[in-house]
């Protein structure tokens, strides 16, 4: 069995796309996943499966959500090792910024085309810095993420890939949960 982390995009935000995590755990157990754990209400799930294909898991979870809740949700599935590597490669490692939740990770479902990365990188945002890699965008929000201009919607529109963001604390907790 492989331990996976599924990250859902845009659920339980502002009363839209509501999914109760207790119900969602049951849905995933019904798909045959084992040791299903959820973390907070924003769509973070740790589970085990024999399936070795990330894309198959992403599609299976997306289809199950569509059938059960009648709306589409982008699902990104990573392994613990992938999350650990993303955290290790974070260019924004100031401890004060990490503690103040100024560092975010925009996880990408697909590898963006080089020309799209170049287009997304052209624009500068005051008090915001980002670094794009094939699997993740590392973002530093000097004033916090609440009023940020370069959020997930910006990156999805420029890179033409589905994405979802998590802060440093959440990423660390998901690694911890996937270790147990």
OpenMM code with the backbone's topology and positions (N, CA, C; nanometers):
from openmm import Vec3, app, unit

residues = "UNK UNK UNK UNK UNK UNK UNK UNK UNK UNK UNK UNK UNK UNK UNK UNK UNK UNK UNK UNK UNK UNK UNK UNK UNK UNK UNK UNK UNK UNK UNK UNK UNK UNK UNK UNK UNK UNK UNK UNK UNK UNK UNK UNK UNK UNK UNK UNK UNK UNK UNK UNK UNK UNK UNK UNK UNK UNK UNK UNK UNK UNK UNK UNK UNK UNK UNK UNK UNK UNK UNK UNK UNK UNK UNK UNK UNK UNK UNK UNK UNK UNK UNK UNK UNK UNK UNK UNK UNK UNK UNK UNK UNK UNK UNK UNK UNK UNK UNK UNK UNK UNK UNK UNK UNK UNK UNK UNK UNK UNK UNK UNK UNK UNK UNK UNK UNK UNK UNK UNK UNK UNK UNK UNK UNK UNK UNK UNK UNK UNK UNK UNK UNK UNK UNK UNK UNK UNK UNK UNK UNK UNK UNK UNK UNK UNK UNK UNK UNK UNK UNK UNK UNK UNK UNK UNK UNK UNK UNK UNK UNK UNK UNK UNK UNK UNK UNK UNK UNK UNK UNK UNK UNK UNK UNK UNK UNK UNK UNK UNK".split()
positions = [
    Vec3(0.0836, -0.1186, 0.0000),
    Vec3(0.0000, 0.0000, 0.0000),
    Vec3(0.0881, 0.1249, 0.0000),
    Vec3(0.0484, 0.2197, -0.0788),
    Vec3(0.1192, 0.3466, -0.0888),
    Vec3(0.0365, 0.4528, -0.0158),
    Vec3(0.1054, 0.5376, 0.0596),
    Vec3(0.0380, 0.6482, 0.1264),
    Vec3(0.0353, 0.7684, 0.0329),
    Vec3(-0.0837, 0.8244, 0.0152),
    Vec3(-0.1042, 0.9389, -0.0732),
    Vec3(-0.1667, 1.0546, 0.0033),
    Vec3(-0.1487, 1.1722, -0.0529),
    Vec3(-0.2148, 1.2924, -0.0031),
    Vec3(-0.2945, 1.3494, -0.1195),
    Vec3(-0.4260, 1.3629, -0.1015),
    Vec3(-0.5108, 1.4246, -0.2037),
    Vec3(-0.5447, 1.5658, -0.1574),
    Vec3(-0.5309, 1.6600, -0.2505),
    Vec3(-0.5586, 1.8010, -0.2229),
    Vec3(-0.6699, 1.8452, -0.3158),
    Vec3(-0.7811, 1.8871, -0.2574),
    Vec3(-0.8965, 1.9297, -0.3361),
    Vec3(-0.8938, 2.0810, -0.3523),
    Vec3(-0.9346, 2.1267, -0.4688),
    Vec3(-0.9311, 2.2703, -0.5017),
    Vec3(-1.0660, 2.3354, -0.4750),
    Vec3(-1.0664, 2.4359, -0.3894),
    Vec3(-1.1809, 2.5244, -0.3752),
    Vec3(-1.3058, 2.4684, -0.3108),
    Vec3(-1.2918, 2.3760, -0.2184),
    Vec3(-1.4118, 2.3275, -0.1502),
    Vec3(-1.4269, 2.3991, -0.0160),
    Vec3(-1.5514, 2.4079, 0.0306),
    Vec3(-1.5851, 2.4667, 0.1605),
    Vec3(-1.5304, 2.6087, 0.1767),
    Vec3(-1.5275, 2.6834, 0.0683),
    Vec3(-1.4809, 2.8218, 0.0719),
    Vec3(-1.6002, 2.9125, 0.0446),
    Vec3(-1.6305, 2.9999, 0.1382),
    Vec3(-1.7400, 3.0952, 0.1192),
    Vec3(-1.8746, 3.0296, 0.0953),
    Vec3(-1.8960, 2.9130, 0.1525),
    Vec3(-2.0248, 2.8451, 0.1382),
    Vec3(-2.0444, 2.7726, 0.0067),
    Vec3(-1.9398, 2.7653, -0.0744),
    Vec3(-1.9504, 2.6996, -0.2038),
    Vec3(-1.8865, 2.5612, -0.1998),
    Vec3(-1.9388, 2.4736, -0.2829),
    Vec3(-1.8853, 2.3376, -0.2965),
    Vec3(-1.8612, 2.2738, -0.1599),
    Vec3(-1.9685, 2.2627, -0.0844),
    Vec3(-1.9594, 2.2088, 0.0508),
    Vec3(-1.9439, 2.0569, 0.0490),
    Vec3(-1.8446, 2.0110, 0.1222),
    Vec3(-1.8235, 1.8682, 0.1429),
    Vec3(-1.7855, 1.8493, 0.2897),
    Vec3(-1.8676, 1.7771, 0.3625),
    Vec3(-1.8339, 1.7455, 0.5011),
    Vec3(-1.7246, 1.6386, 0.4996),
    Vec3(-1.6208, 1.6628, 0.5766),
    Vec3(-1.5066, 1.5712, 0.5732),
    Vec3(-1.5416, 1.4315, 0.6244),
    Vec3(-1.6320, 1.4206, 0.7196),
    Vec3(-1.6733, 1.2874, 0.7665),
    Vec3(-1.7387, 1.2097, 0.6520),
    Vec3(-1.8237, 1.2769, 0.5748),
    Vec3(-1.8875, 1.2124, 0.4597),
    Vec3(-1.7853, 1.1790, 0.3519),
    Vec3(-1.6895, 1.2690, 0.3333),
    Vec3(-1.5876, 1.2486, 0.2311),
    Vec3(-1.4993, 1.1281, 0.2651),
    Vec3(-1.4671, 1.1116, 0.3934),
    Vec3(-1.3893, 0.9943, 0.4353),
    Vec3(-1.4641, 0.8659, 0.3992),
    Vec3(-1.5941, 0.8646, 0.4238),
    Vec3(-1.6754, 0.7468, 0.3896),
    Vec3(-1.6761, 0.7221, 0.2389),
    Vec3(-1.6856, 0.8288, 0.1607),
    Vec3(-1.6831, 0.8168, 0.0150),
    Vec3(-1.5525, 0.7511, -0.0308),
    Vec3(-1.4407, 0.7960, 0.0243),
    Vec3(-1.3112, 0.7404, -0.0153),
    Vec3(-1.2941, 0.5965, 0.0326),
    Vec3(-1.3453, 0.5673, 0.1501),
    Vec3(-1.3400, 0.4286, 0.1980),
    Vec3(-1.4226, 0.3388, 0.1060),
    Vec3(-1.5330, 0.3926, 0.0545),
    Vec3(-1.6162, 0.3191, -0.0404),
    Vec3(-1.5452, 0.2914, -0.1721),
    Vec3(-1.4456, 0.3722, -0.2043),
    Vec3(-1.3645, 0.3490, -0.3247),
    Vec3(-1.2553, 0.2460, -0.2999),
    Vec3(-1.2454, 0.2007, -0.1746),
    Vec3(-1.1457, 0.0992, -0.1415),
    Vec3(-1.0183, 0.1541, -0.0799),
    Vec3(-1.0131, 0.2837, -0.0526),
    Vec3(-0.8942, 0.3421, 0.0082),
    Vec3(-0.8927, 0.3071, 0.1566),
    Vec3(-0.7753, 0.2940, 0.2106),
    Vec3(-0.7572, 0.2532, 0.3500),
    Vec3(-0.6994, 0.3669, 0.4332),
    Vec3(-0.7205, 0.3584, 0.5642),
    Vec3(-0.6642, 0.4526, 0.6616),
    Vec3(-0.6841, 0.5987, 0.6174),
    Vec3(-0.8065, 0.6317, 0.5831),
    Vec3(-0.8400, 0.7654, 0.5320),
    Vec3(-0.8476, 0.8651, 0.6474),
    Vec3(-0.7671, 0.9708, 0.6376),
    Vec3(-0.7657, 1.0791, 0.7360),
    Vec3(-0.7869, 1.2103, 0.6624),
    Vec3(-0.8605, 1.3016, 0.7234),
    Vec3(-0.8745, 1.4344, 0.6655),
    Vec3(-0.8144, 1.5351, 0.7632),
    Vec3(-0.7714, 1.6472, 0.7073),
    Vec3(-0.7147, 1.7541, 0.7888),
    Vec3(-0.7817, 1.8847, 0.7504),
    Vec3(-0.8399, 1.9496, 0.8446),
    Vec3(-0.9218, 2.0702, 0.8328),
    Vec3(-1.0245, 2.0548, 0.7201),
    Vec3(-1.1032, 2.1561, 0.6987),
    Vec3(-1.2186, 2.1449, 0.6088),
    Vec3(-1.1883, 2.1833, 0.4636),
    Vec3(-1.0630, 2.2115, 0.4316),
    Vec3(-1.0332, 2.2634, 0.2978),
    Vec3(-0.9902, 2.1575, 0.1970),
    Vec3(-1.0149, 2.0316, 0.2272),
    Vec3(-0.9905, 1.9274, 0.1289),
    Vec3(-0.8503, 1.8719, 0.1291),
    Vec3(-0.8040, 1.8275, 0.2429),
    Vec3(-0.6742, 1.7625, 0.2577),
    Vec3(-0.6994, 1.6222, 0.3092),
    Vec3(-0.6577, 1.5228, 0.2328),
    Vec3(-0.6876, 1.3849, 0.2679),
    Vec3(-0.5620, 1.2998, 0.2564),
    Vec3(-0.5369, 1.2203, 0.3582),
    Vec3(-0.4284, 1.1228, 0.3562),
    Vec3(-0.4944, 0.9862, 0.3522),
    Vec3(-0.4459, 0.8998, 0.2639),
    Vec3(-0.5044, 0.7665, 0.2515),
    Vec3(-0.4025, 0.6697, 0.1948),
    Vec3(-0.4365, 0.5419, 0.1998),
    Vec3(-0.3508, 0.4374, 0.1423),
    Vec3(-0.4274, 0.3667, 0.0314),
    Vec3(-0.3515, 0.3287, -0.0706),
    Vec3(-0.4101, 0.2571, -0.1835),
    Vec3(-0.3031, 0.1698, -0.2488),
    Vec3(-0.3489, 0.0642, -0.3143),
    Vec3(-0.2584, -0.0205, -0.3917),
    Vec3(-0.2321, 0.0378, -0.5303),
    Vec3(-0.3153, 0.1302, -0.5724),
    Vec3(-0.3029, 0.1914, -0.7045),
    Vec3(-0.1722, 0.2710, -0.7098),
    Vec3(-0.0973, 0.2557, -0.8188),
    Vec3(0.0318, 0.3232, -0.8314),
    Vec3(0.0274, 0.4436, -0.9254),
    Vec3(-0.0854, 0.4681, -0.9882),
    Vec3(-0.0985, 0.5751, -1.0869),
    Vec3(-0.1725, 0.6944, -1.0250),
    Vec3(-0.0993, 0.8050, -1.0040),
    Vec3(-0.1591, 0.9263, -0.9473),
    Vec3(-0.2814, 0.9709, -1.0271),
    Vec3(-0.2671, 0.9721, -1.1578),
    Vec3(-0.3737, 1.0236, -1.2453),
    Vec3(-0.5009, 0.9408, -1.2286),
    Vec3(-0.4853, 0.8112, -1.2156),
    Vec3(-0.6025, 0.7244, -1.1951),
    Vec3(-0.6730, 0.7613, -1.0639),
    Vec3(-0.5965, 0.7839, -0.9596),
    Vec3(-0.6544, 0.8223, -0.8308),
    Vec3(-0.7241, 0.9577, -0.8404),
    Vec3(-0.6589, 1.0545, -0.9040),
    Vec3(-0.7186, 1.1873, -0.9203),
    Vec3(-0.8520, 1.1785, -0.9936),
    Vec3(-0.8535, 1.1029, -1.1023),
    Vec3(-0.9766, 1.0877, -1.1809),
    Vec3(-1.0855, 1.0148, -1.1030),
    Vec3(-1.0467, 0.9109, -1.0319),
    Vec3(-1.1431, 0.8335, -0.9534),
    Vec3(-1.2077, 0.9205, -0.8450),
    Vec3(-1.1270, 0.9991, -0.7745),
    Vec3(-1.1795, 1.0857, -0.6689),
    Vec3(-1.2673, 1.1950, -0.7287),
    Vec3(-1.2223, 1.2558, -0.8383),
    Vec3(-1.3020, 1.3611, -0.9047),
    Vec3(-1.4374, 1.3077, -0.9501),
    Vec3(-1.4385, 1.1896, -1.0099),
    Vec3(-1.5646, 1.1294, -1.0570),
    Vec3(-1.6580, 1.0976, -0.9402),
    Vec3(-1.6010, 1.0492, -0.8305),
    Vec3(-1.6823, 1.0173, -0.7130),
    Vec3(-1.7440, 1.1443, -0.6535),
    Vec3(-1.6673, 1.2528, -0.6508),
    Vec3(-1.7206, 1.3808, -0.6014),
    Vec3(-1.8325, 1.4286, -0.6929),
    Vec3(-1.8106, 1.4214, -0.8227),
    Vec3(-1.9122, 1.4655, -0.9196),
    Vec3(-2.0416, 1.3858, -0.9015),
    Vec3(-2.0286, 1.2559, -0.8850),
    Vec3(-2.1461, 1.1694, -0.8685),
    Vec3(-2.2182, 1.1979, -0.7365),
    Vec3(-2.1418, 1.2124, -0.6287),
    Vec3(-2.2001, 1.2308, -0.4954),
    Vec3(-2.2521, 1.3727, -0.4714),
    Vec3(-2.1766, 1.4731, -0.5157),
    Vec3(-2.2087, 1.6114, -0.4799),
    Vec3(-2.2560, 1.6966, -0.5978),
    Vec3(-2.2444, 1.6427, -0.7181),
    Vec3(-2.2918, 1.7085, -0.8403),
    Vec3(-2.2189, 1.8387, -0.8721),
    Vec3(-2.0893, 1.8445, -0.8426),
    Vec3(-2.0046, 1.9549, -0.8889),
    Vec3(-1.8641, 1.9026, -0.9137),
    Vec3(-1.7910, 1.9777, -0.9965),
    Vec3(-1.6545, 1.9393, -1.0320),
    Vec3(-1.5556, 1.9985, -0.9333),
    Vec3(-1.4548, 1.9196, -0.8997),
    Vec3(-1.3468, 1.9633, -0.8126),
    Vec3(-1.2159, 1.9100, -0.8701),
    Vec3(-1.1192, 1.9998, -0.8850),
    Vec3(-0.9854, 1.9553, -0.9245),
    Vec3(-0.9226, 1.8831, -0.8056),
    Vec3(-0.8629, 1.7692, -0.8331),
    Vec3(-0.7984, 1.6885, -0.7298),
    Vec3(-0.6530, 1.6666, -0.7707),
    Vec3(-0.5623, 1.6941, -0.6794),
    Vec3(-0.4205, 1.6714, -0.7023),
    Vec3(-0.3738, 1.5698, -0.5997),
    Vec3(-0.3107, 1.4623, -0.6462),
    Vec3(-0.2640, 1.3563, -0.5579),
    Vec3(-0.1113, 1.3531, -0.5601),
    Vec3(-0.0527, 1.3517, -0.4417),
    Vec3(0.0930, 1.3461, -0.4246),
    Vec3(0.1264, 1.2371, -0.3232),
    Vec3(0.2504, 1.1927, -0.3261),
    Vec3(0.2993, 1.1021, -0.2221),
    Vec3(0.3678, 1.1846, -0.1139),
    Vec3(0.3924, 1.1215, -0.0011),
    Vec3(0.4651, 1.1886, 0.1067),
    Vec3(0.6015, 1.2353, 0.0567),
    Vec3(0.6704, 1.1507, -0.0179),
    Vec3(0.8028, 1.1852, -0.0698),
    Vec3(0.7963, 1.3098, -0.1577),
    Vec3(0.6936, 1.3188, -0.2392),
    Vec3(0.6789, 1.4370, -0.3248),
    Vec3(0.6590, 1.5631, -0.2412),
    Vec3(0.5761, 1.5555, -0.1370),
    Vec3(0.5564, 1.6722, -0.0508),
    Vec3(0.6846, 1.7088, 0.0234),
    Vec3(0.7556, 1.6092, 0.0725),
    Vec3(0.8816, 1.6350, 0.1428),
    Vec3(0.9804, 1.7045, 0.0484),
    Vec3(0.9892, 1.6578, -0.0753),
    Vec3(1.0805, 1.7197, -0.1718),
    Vec3(1.0399, 1.8633, -0.2033),
    Vec3(0.9110, 1.8881, -0.2140),
    Vec3(0.8635, 2.0249, -0.2366),
    Vec3(0.9060, 2.1138, -0.1201),
    Vec3(0.8867, 2.0667, 0.0010),
    Vec3(0.9259, 2.1449, 0.1184),
    Vec3(1.0766, 2.1691, 0.1221),
    Vec3(1.1557, 2.0684, 0.0858),
    Vec3(1.3017, 2.0826, 0.0845),
    Vec3(1.3474, 2.1846, -0.0194),
    Vec3(1.2761, 2.1944, -0.1304),
    Vec3(1.3147, 2.2834, -0.2395),
    Vec3(1.2593, 2.4252, -0.2247),
    Vec3(1.1914, 2.4519, -0.1166),
    Vec3(1.1321, 2.5831, -0.0937),
    Vec3(1.2419, 2.6903, -0.0852),
    Vec3(1.2421, 2.7865, -0.1769),
    Vec3(1.3450, 2.8907, -0.1725),
    Vec3(1.3191, 2.9964, -0.0646),
    Vec3(1.1985, 2.9975, -0.0091),
    Vec3(1.1617, 3.0944, 0.0943),
    Vec3(1.1671, 3.0250, 0.2300),
    Vec3(1.2829, 3.0273, 0.2921),
    Vec3(1.2993, 2.9506, 0.4158),
    Vec3(1.3259, 3.0368, 0.5385),
    Vec3(1.2893, 3.1647, 0.5328),
    Vec3(1.3015, 3.2512, 0.6495),
    Vec3(1.2061, 3.2000, 0.7577),
    Vec3(1.2603, 3.1703, 0.8753),
    Vec3(1.1796, 3.1101, 0.9823),
    Vec3(1.0658, 3.1999, 1.0280),
    Vec3(1.0886, 3.3316, 1.0284),
    Vec3(0.9811, 3.4240, 1.0670),
    Vec3(0.8671, 3.4206, 0.9659),
    Vec3(0.9000, 3.4175, 0.8373),
    Vec3(0.7969, 3.4094, 0.7329),
    Vec3(0.7202, 3.2781, 0.7416),
    Vec3(0.7923, 3.1692, 0.7658),
    Vec3(0.7261, 3.0390, 0.7776),
    Vec3(0.6317, 3.0381, 0.8975),
    Vec3(0.6780, 3.0899, 1.0097),
    Vec3(0.5958, 3.0922, 1.1313),
    Vec3(0.4749, 3.1837, 1.1148),
    Vec3(0.4893, 3.2905, 1.0373),
    Vec3(0.3800, 3.3877, 1.0191),
    Vec3(0.2871, 3.3485, 0.9043),
    Vec3(0.3065, 3.2302, 0.8485),
    Vec3(0.2230, 3.1802, 0.7387),
    Vec3(0.2245, 3.2720, 0.6162),
    Vec3(0.3408, 3.3228, 0.5839),
    Vec3(0.3559, 3.4062, 0.4654),
    Vec3(0.4000, 3.3248, 0.3441),
    Vec3(0.4328, 3.1971, 0.3658),
    Vec3(0.4825, 3.1120, 0.2578),
    Vec3(0.3738, 3.0123, 0.2184),
    Vec3(0.3453, 3.0112, 0.0873),
    Vec3(0.2436, 2.9215, 0.0329),
    Vec3(0.3021, 2.8370, -0.0781),
    Vec3(0.2383, 2.7241, -0.1001),
    Vec3(0.2792, 2.6293, -0.2025),
    Vec3(0.1599, 2.6084, -0.2949),
    Vec3(0.1740, 2.6479, -0.4199),
    Vec3(0.0686, 2.6276, -0.5182),
    Vec3(0.1059, 2.5010, -0.5938),
    Vec3(0.0362, 2.3928, -0.5632),
    Vec3(0.0657, 2.2629, -0.6226),
    Vec3(-0.0043, 2.2512, -0.7572),
    Vec3(0.0697, 2.2046, -0.8557),
    Vec3(0.0205, 2.1975, -0.9928),
    Vec3(-0.0170, 2.0545, -1.0298),
    Vec3(-0.1294, 2.0404, -1.0969),
    Vec3(-0.1756, 1.9077, -1.1383),
    Vec3(-0.0924, 1.8540, -1.2548),
    Vec3(-0.0536, 1.9430, -1.3454),
    Vec3(0.0254, 1.9047, -1.4622),
    Vec3(0.1468, 1.9957, -1.4732),
    Vec3(0.2436, 1.9535, -1.5508),
    Vec3(0.3611, 2.0367, -1.5764),
    Vec3(0.3228, 2.1423, -1.6800),
    Vec3(0.3376, 2.2694, -1.6450),
    Vec3(0.3010, 2.3743, -1.7401),
    Vec3(0.4014, 2.3844, -1.8552),
    Vec3(0.3541, 2.4325, -1.9669),
    Vec3(0.4421, 2.4542, -2.0808),
    Vec3(0.5382, 2.5687, -2.0496),
    Vec3(0.6571, 2.5583, -2.1045),
    Vec3(0.7609, 2.6584, -2.0772),
    Vec3(0.7152, 2.7997, -2.1122),
    Vec3(0.6491, 2.8157, -2.2257),
    Vec3(0.6056, 2.9510, -2.2658),
    Vec3(0.5020, 3.0070, -2.1677),
    Vec3(0.4193, 2.9195, -2.1091),
    Vec3(0.3225, 2.9656, -2.0101),
    Vec3(0.3917, 3.0079, -1.8801),
    Vec3(0.4965, 2.9362, -1.8434),
    Vec3(0.5746, 2.9746, -1.7248),
    Vec3(0.6368, 3.1115, -1.7490),
    Vec3(0.6907, 3.1319, -1.8670),
    Vec3(0.7514, 3.2612, -1.8997),
    Vec3(0.6483, 3.3730, -1.8934),
    Vec3(0.5289, 3.3491, -1.9453),
    Vec3(0.4232, 3.4511, -1.9421),
    Vec3(0.3794, 3.4826, -1.7985),
    Vec3(0.3682, 3.3802, -1.7165),
    Vec3(0.3268, 3.4008, -1.5774),
    Vec3(0.4342, 3.4742, -1.4980),
    Vec3(0.5589, 3.4564, -1.5370),
    Vec3(0.6712, 3.5140, -1.4629),
    Vec3(0.6981, 3.6597, -1.4969),
    Vec3(0.6399, 3.7092, -1.6029),
    Vec3(0.6649, 3.8468, -1.6475),
    Vec3(0.6169, 3.9494, -1.5460),
    Vec3(0.5008, 3.9268, -1.4916),
    Vec3(0.4371, 4.0262, -1.4051),
    Vec3(0.4972, 4.0262, -1.2643),
    Vec3(0.5167, 4.1466, -1.2123),
    Vec3(0.5613, 4.1637, -1.0741),
    Vec3(0.4434, 4.2090, -0.9896),
    Vec3(0.4371, 4.1576, -0.8680),
    Vec3(0.3327, 4.1954, -0.7742),
    Vec3(0.3995, 4.2549, -0.6509),
    Vec3(0.3556, 4.3744, -0.6124),
    Vec3(0.4123, 4.4393, -0.4960),
    Vec3(0.3890, 4.3532, -0.3718),
    Vec3(0.4935, 4.3352, -0.2928),
    Vec3(0.4889, 4.2574, -0.1679),
    Vec3(0.4632, 4.1094, -0.1888),
    Vec3(0.4800, 4.0619, -0.3125),
    Vec3(0.4599, 3.9202, -0.3410),
    Vec3(0.5732, 3.8717, -0.4309),
    Vec3(0.6275, 3.7572, -0.3953),
    Vec3(0.7326, 3.6961, -0.4760),
    Vec3(0.6918, 3.5523, -0.5043),
    Vec3(0.7304, 3.5028, -0.6218),
    Vec3(0.7024, 3.3630, -0.6502),
    Vec3(0.8118, 3.3031, -0.7363),
    Vec3(0.8224, 3.1716, -0.7264),
    Vec3(0.9206, 3.0943, -0.8010),
    Vec3(0.8479, 2.9711, -0.8547),
    Vec3(0.8481, 2.9556, -0.9862),
    Vec3(0.7720, 2.8469, -1.0499),
    Vec3(0.8642, 2.7301, -1.0838),
    Vec3(0.8226, 2.6106, -1.0419),
    Vec3(0.8890, 2.4864, -1.0808),
    Vec3(0.7849, 2.4008, -1.1537),
    Vec3(0.8241, 2.2900, -1.2133),
    Vec3(0.7264, 2.2076, -1.2862),
    Vec3(0.6125, 2.1512, -1.2014),
    Vec3(0.6320, 2.1366, -1.0711),
    Vec3(0.5272, 2.0759, -0.9887),
    Vec3(0.4667, 2.1684, -0.8840),
    Vec3(0.5332, 2.2809, -0.8584),
    Vec3(0.4882, 2.3680, -0.7503),
    Vec3(0.5340, 2.5115, -0.7747),
    Vec3(0.4531, 2.6043, -0.7300),
    Vec3(0.4918, 2.7448, -0.7284),
    Vec3(0.5093, 2.7823, -0.5822),
    Vec3(0.6266, 2.8297, -0.5492),
    Vec3(0.6557, 2.8745, -0.4141),
    Vec3(0.6238, 3.0232, -0.4096),
    Vec3(0.5417, 3.0645, -0.3121),
    Vec3(0.4986, 3.2030, -0.3067),
    Vec3(0.5244, 3.2599, -0.1678),
    Vec3(0.5752, 3.3843, -0.1666),
    Vec3(0.5928, 3.4579, -0.0411),
    Vec3(0.5027, 3.5803, -0.0475),
    Vec3(0.4089, 3.5857, 0.0463),
    Vec3(0.3183, 3.6994, 0.0584),
    Vec3(0.3642, 3.7829, 0.1779),
    Vec3(0.4366, 3.8907, 0.1515),
    Vec3(0.4915, 3.9731, 0.2598),
    Vec3(0.3825, 4.0279, 0.3517),
    Vec3(0.2645, 4.0577, 0.2957),
    Vec3(0.1542, 4.1132, 0.3749),
    Vec3(0.0459, 4.0093, 0.4043),
    Vec3(0.0754, 3.8834, 0.3802),
    Vec3(-0.0226, 3.7774, 0.4001),
    Vec3(-0.0973, 3.7459, 0.2719),
    Vec3(-0.1635, 3.6332, 0.2689),
    Vec3(-0.2297, 3.5846, 0.1477),
    Vec3(-0.3689, 3.6430, 0.1261),
    Vec3(-0.4276, 3.6997, 0.2297),
    Vec3(-0.5661, 3.7457, 0.2228),
    Vec3(-0.5983, 3.8414, 0.1103),
    Vec3(-0.5088, 3.9330, 0.0806),
    Vec3(-0.5341, 4.0324, -0.0242),
    Vec3(-0.4371, 4.0185, -0.1406),
    Vec3(-0.3806, 3.9021, -0.1535),
    Vec3(-0.2798, 3.8788, -0.2569),
    Vec3(-0.3393, 3.8860, -0.3973),
    Vec3(-0.2582, 3.9325, -0.4888),
    Vec3(-0.2981, 3.9417, -0.6295),
    Vec3(-0.2548, 3.8174, -0.7078),
    Vec3(-0.1430, 3.7584, -0.6706),
    Vec3(-0.0955, 3.6409, -0.7452),
    Vec3(-0.1323, 3.5126, -0.6701),
    Vec3(-0.2591, 3.4820, -0.6754),
    Vec3(-0.3100, 3.3619, -0.6109),
    Vec3(-0.3299, 3.2496, -0.7108),
    Vec3(-0.4007, 3.1492, -0.6693),
    Vec3(-0.4234, 3.0306, -0.7514),
    Vec3(-0.4908, 3.0660, -0.8838),
    Vec3(-0.5901, 3.1542, -0.8809),
    Vec3(-0.6601, 3.1898, -1.0057),
    Vec3(-0.5646, 3.2502, -1.1081),
    Vec3(-0.4744, 3.3361, -1.0622),
    Vec3(-0.3758, 3.3960, -1.1534),
    Vec3(-0.2912, 3.2868, -1.2179),
    Vec3(-0.2373, 3.1987, -1.1353),
    Vec3(-0.1484, 3.0951, -1.1878),
    Vec3(-0.2215, 2.9970, -1.2787),
    Vec3(-0.3426, 2.9588, -1.2425),
    Vec3(-0.4186, 2.8683, -1.3299),
    Vec3(-0.4443, 2.9314, -1.4663),
    Vec3(-0.4797, 3.0590, -1.4674),
    Vec3(-0.5112, 3.1239, -1.5948),
    Vec3(-0.3869, 3.1412, -1.6813),
    Vec3(-0.2735, 3.1696, -1.6214),
    Vec3(-0.1504, 3.1903, -1.6982),
    Vec3(-0.0830, 3.0589, -1.7379),
    Vec3(-0.0843, 2.9626, -1.6482),
    Vec3(-0.0139, 2.8365, -1.6738),
    Vec3(-0.1001, 2.7335, -1.7465),
    Vec3(-0.2313, 2.7540, -1.7448),
    Vec3(-0.3255, 2.6622, -1.8114),
    Vec3(-0.3217, 2.5219, -1.7495),
    Vec3(-0.3084, 2.5168, -1.6175),
    Vec3(-0.3140, 2.3905, -1.5434),
    Vec3(-0.3956, 2.4120, -1.4164),
    Vec3(-0.4575, 2.3053, -1.3673),
    Vec3(-0.5267, 2.3113, -1.2391),
    Vec3(-0.4228, 2.3213, -1.1277),
    Vec3(-0.4603, 2.3925, -1.0221),
    Vec3(-0.3689, 2.4113, -0.9098),
    Vec3(-0.4494, 2.4293, -0.7817),
    Vec3(-0.3837, 2.4105, -0.6697),
    Vec3(-0.4428, 2.4388, -0.5399),
    Vec3(-0.3307, 2.4807, -0.4463),
    Vec3(-0.3609, 2.5684, -0.3531),
    Vec3(-0.2571, 2.6228, -0.2647),
    Vec3(-0.2752, 2.5751, -0.1212),
    Vec3(-0.1615, 2.5581, -0.0556),
    Vec3(-0.1608, 2.5257, 0.0866),
    Vec3(-0.0502, 2.6072, 0.1523),
    Vec3(-0.0717, 2.6443, 0.2781),
    Vec3(0.0327, 2.7163, 0.3496),
    Vec3(0.1330, 2.6180, 0.4091),
    Vec3(0.2401, 2.6735, 0.4620),
    Vec3(0.3491, 2.5918, 0.5156),
    Vec3(0.3004, 2.4997, 0.6274),
    Vec3(0.2213, 2.5541, 0.7187),
    Vec3(0.1715, 2.4738, 0.8310),
    Vec3(0.0936, 2.3517, 0.7832),
    Vec3(0.0063, 2.3745, 0.6855),
    Vec3(-0.0733, 2.2629, 0.6334),
    Vec3(0.0155, 2.1591, 0.5661),
    Vec3(0.1118, 2.2048, 0.4889),
    Vec3(0.2030, 2.1106, 0.4227),
    Vec3(0.2777, 2.0256, 0.5261),
    Vec3(0.3244, 2.0890, 0.6309),
    Vec3(0.3966, 2.0157, 0.7359),
    Vec3(0.3047, 1.9148, 0.8052),
    Vec3(0.1805, 1.9545, 0.8320),
    Vec3(0.0858, 1.8653, 0.8975),
    Vec3(0.0535, 1.7454, 0.8080),
    Vec3(0.0406, 1.7686, 0.6779),
    Vec3(0.0120, 1.6577, 0.5860),
    Vec3(0.1276, 1.5589, 0.5795),
    Vec3(0.2491, 1.6089, 0.5839),
    Vec3(0.3665, 1.5196, 0.5889),
    Vec3(0.3636, 1.4395, 0.7187),
    Vec3(0.3319, 1.5057, 0.8287),
    Vec3(0.3231, 1.4382, 0.9588),
    Vec3(0.2149, 1.3291, 0.9569),
    Vec3(0.0973, 1.3635, 0.9070),
    Vec3(-0.0127, 1.2662, 0.9010),
    Vec3(0.0203, 1.1483, 0.8097),
    Vec3(0.0931, 1.1746, 0.7033),
    Vec3(0.1266, 1.0669, 0.6098),
    Vec3(0.2389, 0.9782, 0.6636),
    Vec3(0.2990, 1.0185, 0.7732),
    Vec3(0.4073, 0.9395, 0.8345),
    Vec3(0.3556, 0.8409, 0.9372),
    Vec3(0.2293, 0.8599, 0.9807),
    Vec3(0.1785, 0.7730, 1.0874),
    Vec3(0.1153, 0.6478, 1.0348),
] * unit.nanometer
topology = app.Topology()
chain = topology.addChain("A")
for resn in residues:
    res = topology.addResidue(resn, chain)
    for name in ("N", "CA", "C"):
        topology.addAtom(name, app.Element.getBySymbol(name[0]), res)
